[in-house]
């Protein structure tokens, strides 16, 4: 498992924002497909789990990106 995580870290470090965006769209599509497969009687329970997970993961990412974007002394990134 450690090798898998190390490979994922290397992949992310070598990727640009476009690659990450494609990865996010892929995961979004996977999530939509998984959501379509949930029986109607379980959709509320799935939503009750998914919403807090979304909030706990999205908002810290949003705030860290906003902090980075608002830095005045940050120059362009070479890459």
MOCOR-V598576 format. One record per run of one state. SS is the DSSP state (A for helix, B for strand, O for the rest). FROM is the first residue (numbers start at 1). TO is the last residue. If there is no record, write none. Layout:
<<SS/FROM/TO> <SS/FROM/TO>>
This chain:
<<O/1/1> <A/2/14> <O/15/16> <A/17/37> <O/38/39> <A/40/69> <O/70/79>>
